[in-house]
Amino acid sequence: MRVQVVAVVFAIAALEGASAQTSKNAHLVEMVTRMAKIGRAGSPAFSPDGTRIAFVSDQTGVPQVWVTTIDGGIPAQVTKGDDPVGRVSWSPAGDSLAFSLAPGGGMNTQIYVVRSDGTGLKRLTDGGKETNNFGDWTHDGRRITMGSNRATPSAIDAYFVDPASGERELVSNNKGLQTIEDVSRDGALALVSRLRGRGDNDLYLLNLKTHAETLMTPHEPPGSFSGRLAPDGRTIYLDSNKDRDKAAFARIRVGADGKPSAPQIIAARDDAELGGFAIDEQGAIAAILWNVAGRNELAFVDLASGKSTSGPKLPGEIAGGLTFSKDGKRLAITIAGATAPPDVWVLDVGTNRLRQITRAKHDGVDLAKLVRPGLVTFKAHDGLGLSGWLYRPAGRSGPAPYVVSFHGGPEGQERPSFRADYQALVAQGIGVFAPNVRGSSGFGKRFVNLDNAALRFEGIKDLKDCVDYLVTGKIADPKRVGITGGSYGGYMTMVGVTFYPDLFAAGVDLYGIVNFFTFFEHTEPWMAAISTTEYGDPKTQADLLRDLSPLGKLDRIRTPLMVQHGANDTNVPVVEAEQIVANLKQRNVPVEYILFPDEGHGFRKEKNRITSTVKMVEFFVAHLVDGGAAAGQLTNSHR
């Protein structure tokens, strides 16, 4: 049964001026709105001469492409659309920018080119419902790499696209989910990644003239690899966890016969995983990021000698988007942290001097006064070591109300990134605990695979272990614990309120799975194809998926519940939310449902982020702080 629901999208003026709100709620709305409006910038890309940099910023409310000079000039907006831009890259050969765009926020991403002054905008993909994954420019700037399921919905084929004519050339097809990782400088070879199942892929070297291909990464599954070609085309630098638990920086030599050597480890750490790398155009230096329990550390590797040196201390806990200028003298980085929204910085490689290029707006919010989380560790029910980030409300003594927040993925990782919703909750006296239960990435190959298929029941038990940690440590009041999460975190939210109906005082499900059968039926076909090893196969493991699905246990719900979803979500389609709402309404169980008609998987537009965050915080304040009377009033007024 499909539920017709009017989208609840509140203008901020209406929120502030509603006569039914108390002055306390008006203050809450104002404060949370300021938090939710904090901007972000990322996806840095140098111009060929290194004097300008393109980036993606949401300072106008929707992520768009901007350009600025590296000496800190006034940014110029390049694109001015209503749909969010994902990533931008500057052609190494001229003034063209290529970028990905998500129509309606959905997963049917499209690829465009535009000149840096905003003229010459052109779509290179079909503009339909197909998924198009933007790769990058080739080194000569003549072609753009991409993946698309336009031919086979359940597979992503690898293509070149001509930015001038829009003509596509098929590189490799019908062999799983494919990505062109790199193309040799002479255009003769392509390094292609093929994902067979979540957490397991291989790299192949393809001869673009003969179409012959050679497996570069033979391994016993699971194994994860990403790579870049050296300028000579005979060396592959890669992120590899072959024959090891934690990913390391490695190198493969390609012999005269085209056969690969075994991976040679260049840089590895026992206490950290490789969290990304970039190679300069000269093939002389690699910039690498180490993921140390969620925090990043920057280092450099001299590729001739293999010698590693530490980079400067970063002004934030998290970094990404590593991009060298064409001359190799500068490195662009997106840096963020718990008290700092994402911004673009540029490092002078010779002097290790960092300069901030963008400054995300944070009107009315003193970032220095925001709460930094602490990393805590504890044991699960079976003795497995778990960890999480604890955001403690200031000035509290004794057990406080807490919200346990689960990340998506499930292979994601909770990290000390900037979260407006966390900071807004803490400002209202509600602590946040953001754990990494089994199945999270960043802690090695074994840990990330500990929740596959039937092992997911152990991950569900981890959920209760998180609450037990807070309660036994007298951190949280056992009667005032809430739960939330997005995507797979939304699934965990629904698991929490159904598997443990007496554990939580309130729950907010953000675009989560509730029924694995409808998920596999309605999600993107390529997503379904790679997800059977993670969740289970609906054709052969129906009983398992039925037991793991919260849908059959919705009659256990006693927790006040809010559901938020995007109408254009094709990853976790809106039918998941509709099943929850239909079931609870049929049984006269109060549920608040907020549907965003112009969003997909996640909320990227400022007005929607404001609504989502304000309503979430109001909901948790009502149920964890103010008590049942206020909770009933709020819930009933927005059903």
ChimeraX attribute file (.defattr): number of C-alpha atoms within 10 A of each C-alpha:
attribute: neighborCount
match mode: 1-to-1
recipient: residues
	/A:1	8
	/A:2	11
	/A:3	13
	/A:4	8
	/A:5	12
	/A:6	11
	/A:7	15
	/A:8	17
	/A:9	15
	/A:10	16
	/A:11	12
	/A:12	15
	/A:13	9
	/A:14	9
	/A:15	18
	/A:16	18
	/A:17	10
	/A:18	10
	/A:19	10
	/A:20	10
	/A:21	14
	/A:22	11
	/A:23	11
	/A:24	9
	/A:25	16
	/A:26	17
	/A:27	13
	/A:28	21
	/A:29	24
	/A:30	16
	/A:31	17
	/A:32	26
	/A:33	23
	/A:34	18
	/A:35	25
	/A:36	23
	/A:37	23
	/A:38	24
	/A:39	23
	/A:40	23
	/A:41	26
	/A:42	27
	/A:43	23
	/A:44	29
	/A:45	29
	/A:46	26
	/A:47	24
	/A:48	17
	/A:49	13
	/A:50	17
	/A:51	12
	/A:52	19
	/A:53	27
	/A:54	28
	/A:55	27
	/A:56	28
	/A:57	28
	/A:58	23
	/A:59	20
	/A:60	13
	/A:61	18
	/A:62	20
	/A:63	28
	/A:64	26
	/A:65	31
	/A:66	24
	/A:67	24
	/A:68	20
	/A:69	17
	/A:70	20
	/A:71	13
	/A:72	13
	/A:73	12
	/A:74	11
	/A:75	15
	/A:76	15
	/A:77	20
	/A:78	21
	/A:79	19
	/A:80	14
	/A:81	12
	/A:82	16
	/A:83	19
	/A:84	26
	/A:85	26
	/A:86	21
	/A:87	24
	/A:88	26
	/A:89	26
	/A:90	27
	/A:91	26
	/A:92	21
	/A:93	15
	/A:94	15
	/A:95	13
	/A:96	22
	/A:97	25
	/A:98	26
	/A:99	23
	/A:100	21
	/A:101	25
	/A:102	20
	/A:103	21
	/A:104	19
	/A:105	27
	/A:106	23
	/A:107	21
	/A:108	23
	/A:109	24
	/A:110	25
	/A:111	27
	/A:112	19
	/A:113	25
	/A:114	21
	/A:115	18
	/A:116	26
	/A:117	15
	/A:118	18
	/A:119	12
	/A:120	11
	/A:121	16
	/A:122	15
	/A:123	18
	/A:124	20
	/A:125	20
	/A:126	13
	/A:127	14
	/A:128	12
	/A:129	16
	/A:130	20
	/A:131	24
	/A:132	26
	/A:133	22
	/A:134	25
	/A:135	23
	/A:136	23
	/A:137	24
	/A:138	21
	/A:139	20
	/A:140	15
	/A:141	16
	/A:142	17
	/A:143	22
	/A:144	25
	/A:145	23
	/A:146	26
	/A:147	24
	/A:148	25
	/A:149	24
	/A:150	17
	/A:151	12
	/A:152	15
	/A:153	18
	/A:154	18
	/A:155	25
	/A:156	28
	/A:157	27
	/A:158	28
	/A:159	23
	/A:160	22
	/A:161	20
	/A:162	16
	/A:163	24
	/A:164	11
	/A:165	8
	/A:166	18
	/A:167	13
	/A:168	18
	/A:169	13
	/A:170	12
	/A:171	20
	/A:172	21
	/A:173	18
	/A:174	15
	/A:175	13
	/A:176	21
	/A:177	24
	/A:178	28
	/A:179	25
	/A:180	28
	/A:181	19
	/A:182	25
	/A:183	26
	/A:184	19
	/A:185	17
	/A:186	12
	/A:187	17
	/A:188	13
	/A:189	21
	/A:190	24
	/A:191	25
	/A:192	26
	/A:193	24
	/A:194	21
	/A:195	21
	/A:196	18
	/A:197	19
	/A:198	20
	/A:199	20
	/A:200	17
	/A:201	22
	/A:202	21
	/A:203	24
	/A:204	19
	/A:205	27
	/A:206	20
	/A:207	17
	/A:208	15
	/A:209	9
	/A:210	8
	/A:211	13
	/A:212	11
	/A:213	17
	/A:214	15
	/A:215	15
	/A:216	24
	/A:217	21
	/A:218	14
	/A:219	14
	/A:220	9
	/A:221	13
	/A:222	18
	/A:223	21
	/A:224	22
	/A:225	22
	/A:226	20
	/A:227	24
	/A:228	24
	/A:229	24
	/A:230	22
	/A:231	19
	/A:232	11
	/A:233	20
	/A:234	16
	/A:235	18
	/A:236	23
	/A:237	25
	/A:238	26
	/A:239	22
	/A:240	25
	/A:241	23
	/A:242	22
	/A:243	13
	/A:244	12
	/A:245	16
	/A:246	21
	/A:247	31
	/A:248	27
	/A:249	27
	/A:250	21
	/A:251	24
	/A:252	21
	/A:253	18
	/A:254	17
	/A:255	11
	/A:256	8
	/A:257	6
	/A:258	15
	/A:259	14
	/A:260	20
	/A:261	14
	/A:262	15
	/A:263	20
	/A:264	15
	/A:265	18
	/A:266	18
	/A:267	18
	/A:268	15
	/A:269	14
	/A:270	10
	/A:271	12
	/A:272	22
	/A:273	28
	/A:274	24
	/A:275	22
	/A:276	22
	/A:277	24
	/A:278	21
	/A:279	24
	/A:280	20
	/A:281	17
	/A:282	11
	/A:283	19
	/A:284	15
	/A:285	20
	/A:286	21
	/A:287	23
	/A:288	27
	/A:289	25
	/A:290	25
	/A:291	24
	/A:292	18
	/A:293	20
	/A:294	24
	/A:295	19
	/A:296	25
	/A:297	22
	/A:298	21
	/A:299	18
	/A:300	21
	/A:301	20
	/A:302	15
	/A:303	17
	/A:304	9
	/A:305	9
	/A:306	14
	/A:307	11
	/A:308	17
	/A:309	12
	/A:310	13
	/A:311	17
	/A:312	14
	/A:313	13
	/A:314	17
	/A:315	14
	/A:316	22
	/A:317	22
	/A:318	24
	/A:319	27
	/A:320	22
	/A:321	19
	/A:322	21
	/A:323	23
	/A:324	26
	/A:325	22
	/A:326	18
	/A:327	12
	/A:328	19
	/A:329	14
	/A:330	22
	/A:331	24
	/A:332	27
	/A:333	26
	/A:334	26
	/A:335	26
	/A:336	24
	/A:337	21
	/A:338	23
	/A:339	22
	/A:340	23
	/A:341	23
	/A:342	27
	/A:343	26
	/A:344	29
	/A:345	22
	/A:346	26
	/A:347	19
	/A:348	14
	/A:349	17
	/A:350	9
	/A:351	10
	/A:352	15
	/A:353	12
	/A:354	19
	/A:355	15
	/A:356	18
	/A:357	24
	/A:358	23
	/A:359	17
	/A:360	18
	/A:361	16
	/A:362	18
	/A:363	12
	/A:364	11
	/A:365	14
	/A:366	9
	/A:367	14
	/A:368	9
	/A:369	8
	/A:370	19
	/A:371	18
	/A:372	18
	/A:373	19
	/A:374	13
	/A:375	17
	/A:376	12
	/A:377	14
	/A:378	13
	/A:379	14
	/A:380	22
	/A:381	13
	/A:382	9
	/A:383	8
	/A:384	12
	/A:385	13
	/A:386	20
	/A:387	19
	/A:388	25
	/A:389	21
	/A:390	22
	/A:391	24
	/A:392	22
	/A:393	20
	/A:394	14
	/A:395	6
	/A:396	12
	/A:397	9
	/A:398	8
	/A:399	17
	/A:400	24
	/A:401	25
	/A:402	34
	/A:403	30
	/A:404	22
	/A:405	26
	/A:406	28
	/A:407	23
	/A:408	19
	/A:409	14
	/A:410	23
	/A:411	22
	/A:412	17
	/A:413	23
	/A:414	22
	/A:415	24
	/A:416	26
	/A:417	22
	/A:418	22
	/A:419	16
	/A:420	24
	/A:421	21
	/A:422	23
	/A:423	23
	/A:424	25
	/A:425	25
	/A:426	22
	/A:427	18
	/A:428	19
	/A:429	19
	/A:430	28
	/A:431	27
	/A:432	26
	/A:433	25
	/A:434	25
	/A:435	25
	/A:436	29
	/A:437	31
	/A:438	29
	/A:439	26
	/A:440	24
	/A:441	23
	/A:442	26
	/A:443	23
	/A:444	19
	/A:445	22
	/A:446	15
	/A:447	20
	/A:448	20
	/A:449	21
	/A:450	18
	/A:451	22
	/A:452	21
	/A:453	19
	/A:454	17
	/A:455	15
	/A:456	20
	/A:457	14
	/A:458	18
	/A:459	19
	/A:460	19
	/A:461	18
	/A:462	22
	/A:463	24
	/A:464	16
	/A:465	18
	/A:466	23
	/A:467	23
	/A:468	17
	/A:469	16
	/A:470	20
	/A:471	18
	/A:472	12
	/A:473	10
	/A:474	14
	/A:475	20
	/A:476	25
	/A:477	16
	/A:478	20
	/A:479	15
	/A:480	21
	/A:481	26
	/A:482	30
	/A:483	30
	/A:484	28
	/A:485	24
	/A:486	24
	/A:487	23
	/A:488	23
	/A:489	24
	/A:490	27
	/A:491	27
	/A:492	29
	/A:493	32
	/A:494	32
	/A:495	22
	/A:496	25
	/A:497	27
	/A:498	22
	/A:499	21
	/A:500	18
	/A:501	18
	/A:502	14
	/A:503	21
	/A:504	24
	/A:505	25
	/A:506	25
	/A:507	28
	/A:508	29
	/A:509	27
	/A:510	28
	/A:511	31
	/A:512	30
	/A:513	31
	/A:514	30
	/A:515	22
	/A:516	24
	/A:517	16
	/A:518	16
	/A:519	21
	/A:520	21
	/A:521	12
	/A:522	18
	/A:523	17
	/A:524	23
	/A:525	18
	/A:526	17
	/A:527	21
	/A:528	19
	/A:529	20
	/A:530	20
	/A:531	19
	/A:532	19
	/A:533	16
	/A:534	21
	/A:535	23
	/A:536	20
	/A:537	20
	/A:538	18
	/A:539	10
	/A:540	10
	/A:541	14
	/A:542	14
	/A:543	13
	/A:544	18
	/A:545	20
	/A:546	15
	/A:547	15
	/A:548	24
	/A:549	20
	/A:550	25
	/A:551	20
	/A:552	13
	/A:553	17
	/A:554	20
	/A:555	14
	/A:556	14
	/A:557	18
	/A:558	18
	/A:559	23
	/A:560	23
	/A:561	28
	/A:562	23
	/A:563	23
	/A:564	25
	/A:565	31
	/A:566	27
	/A:567	22
	/A:568	22
	/A:569	25
	/A:570	22
	/A:571	23
	/A:572	26
	/A:573	25
	/A:574	25
	/A:575	23
	/A:576	21
	/A:577	27
	/A:578	21
	/A:579	18
	/A:580	22
	/A:581	23
	/A:582	16
	/A:583	15
	/A:584	17
	/A:585	13
	/A:586	8
	/A:587	10
	/A:588	9
	/A:589	15
	/A:590	18
	/A:591	20
	/A:592	20
	/A:593	24
	/A:594	23
	/A:595	22
	/A:596	22
	/A:597	18
	/A:598	20
	/A:599	23
	/A:600	26
	/A:601	23
	/A:602	21
	/A:603	21
	/A:604	19
	/A:605	20
	/A:606	20
	/A:607	18
	/A:608	23
	/A:609	20
	/A:610	26
	/A:611	23
	/A:612	24
	/A:613	22
	/A:614	26
	/A:615	23
	/A:616	24
	/A:617	22
	/A:618	21
	/A:619	24
	/A:620	31
	/A:621	22
	/A:622	21
	/A:623	26
	/A:624	25
	/A:625	19
	/A:626	13
	/A:627	14
	/A:628	14
	/A:629	10
	/A:630	14
	/A:631	21
	/A:632	14
	/A:633	11
	/A:634	18
	/A:635	19
	/A:636	11
	/A:637	10
	/A:638	12
	/A:639	14
